[in-house]
Amino acid sequence: MGSPDTARPRGSLWARLVDAFHGRDTAAPAPPAVPPAVPFNSLEWRVDPDTETWWHLPPPSPAGMQEVQVCAPDGYDFARLVWKVCEPCRLGLVLKIRVTEPWQRHGYGSRMVRFALRGRDGYAWTTTPQSDDGRAFFPAIAATAGVDLPPGRHVCEHMEARGLKLPGPARPLDPPPQ
């Protein structure tokens, strides 16, 4: 029996759903995570900062969901942060953070979180339940950023309001400082 990728054709509904879940373009074959000459567990390889692109998908409404994505030249988003902020209630919620394995521990997660925190001194922040990596990451970034980021999804009525919930159209973003 083959692996899940070889057991089902790329064009199958299942493959397209899995690709969509992982944020991959289903019309094109999935790009390799790392160049073939570099071992997957190598921490030496990452995207050249001159060729990576940063995108901000702003909230469609106040207290709506927003994202930051960092993409390789082929368009693969190897780092993503999704969060909500309510200005009147001074609340912030980190919904999801992902940095793909070869790009981990190169500062992408920290830079994305600092972007979300920027200009929001005194806000109460929480996160959704955390993975093992998150339980190590969030206390470390909290210590350097001077803000608590505990698990425990705390939201207000503005964040829970019905209506358009997906982020707006992507806008280019200058990379946040390291």
N, C-alpha and C positions, 0 to 999 in steps of 0.2 A: 504494500500500500504506500502511495507516495505522500509527500507533504501536502498540506492544504493548498499551497500555491500550484502544485503540479496536478493535484487530483481534480481540480475544477478549471475549466478554461477561463482565461482572463476576461472574456466578455460576458461571463455568466452573471446573473442577477446577484448571486451571493458575493462574487468578487467585486462587483461594482458597489454593493452595500458596504463591504469591508473597506474598500478604498475610500468611499465617502466618509465613513466613520473616522478614518485616520487622516482626513483632509487631503487626500491625493486626488489628482485629476483622473477621472475614470476613462477619459478619451485617449490618454497617452499611457504607454507602458510605465510602470512604476520605476522611477530612477533609482540607481543603486545608492545605498546610504553612504558609502565611501568609495573612493577609487579602488579598483581591483588590486592595485599594487600595495595598498596599505592595509594591514590587518585591522579587522573590525574593532578590536579592543585597543587600538593605538590611540593615545591621547595627543599625539603630535599633530594630527591632521585636523584642520578646520578650514572653513571658507575664508578666502582672502578678504579682509575687511573692505578692500576696494571693490569687490564684486558682490558682496552680500547686500541685500536690500531690506530695509525696515519699513513696515507698513503699520499705520494706525487705522483701525476701523472704529470711528467714533460712535457714541451711543445715539440711537435713533430718537430718543426722547430722554428727558431728565430722569436720572436714576436707572437708565437702561444699560444693557450689556454693551461692553466695548472690548476691543482686542488690540494687542500688538503682536505682529508676526515678523519673524526674521526668516528671509528666504535665501536659498542658494541661487546661483545664476540660472539653474534650470527651472526655478519656480518652486522647488520643494520647500515648504515651510518647516524648517528643522527646530524652530523655537516659537512657542505661542503662549500668550498670557491672556486670560479672559477674566474680566472683573466688572463690578458695578460700584458706583459711588452715588450717594445721595447728599447733595450739597446742604439742603435745609436741615437734615437730621445729623449731618457730619458723621456718616457711616460709610465704610468701605468693605467690600466683600470680594476676596479672591476666589473665583469659581474654579479655575483650572489653570495649571501651569505645566508646560511640557517642553523639555529640551531633549531631542533625540540623542541617543547614546554617544556617538562620536563627538558631539558638540558639548556634552556635559562638562562641567568644571572649567569652563572658559569664560565665565562671567555673564553669559546671556541671561540666565534667570534673574540674577541680581540686578542687571541693568533694566530689564523689563519691569521688575517690581518697583525699583526706584522711580521709573517713569510714571507708574500708576500712583505712587505716593506723592509725587511732586506737587507742591502747593497745597497740600492737605494736612498741614500740621494740626494736631489736636483732634484728628478724626479717630474714631474707634474702628479698628479693622478686625475682621475675622476671616477664616478660610473655611471651605468645605472640608469634609473629612480628609485626612492626609495619609498618603502612602508612606512606606518606610523612608523613601528618599525625602519626601516632604517633611517628615518629622525631624530630619536632620537639617534640611535647607531652611525652613522658616525661622527657627530660633537663631540661626546664624545671620540671616539677612535682617531679622528684627534687631539684633544687637548692633549691627553696623548702621542701620537706618534710624535707630532710636525710636522704634515703634513696636508695639506688641502685634503679633499675627497669630493668635491662638485659633485652633480648630473650634468650630461651634457655630457655624452659619447663622449670624445675627443679621436680620434684615428689618426694614421698616415697611410701612404700607406703600410708600412710593416705589420701592424696589419690587414689591409684589404686584403692583398695578398691572392690570390687563392692557393689552394693546401690543404694538410692535415690540418684540423682544430681541430680535437679532440686530447685530451691529450694522451701522450704515456702510456706505461704500468706502473702500480702502483709499487712504491718502498716503503718499510717500512721507516718510518720517526721517529726519536726520538721526543717526544712531545716537542714543544717549551716551554720555561719557562713561568711561570704564571706572 
